[in-house]
Amino acid sequence: MRANKARKRRGFTYLWIAVLAVSVFLLIYFEQTALLYILATLGVTVLLVIVATADLGRVELSTDTVGQAADAAAPPPVAKSGS
């Protein structure tokens, strides 16, 4: 079941790549660089917003995980003798 979902997603991703590549090629071919510049700027902005929100949503989880990992990796305390 998971393999089918992965294949469908992969196919959908390849379709998006092909559509965007043809779109960029056509914009360059018809010398619509101003439109291409605007679309590229908007695309980068959307990507940055997605990355920013994804990072902010995981801050609490990652700090808890780091604390637990540090506790697990720490060596056990050694008792000192009185001599």
Residue pairs with C-beta under 8 A, 6 or more apart in sequence:
24 36
27 33
27 35
27 36
27 39
28 36
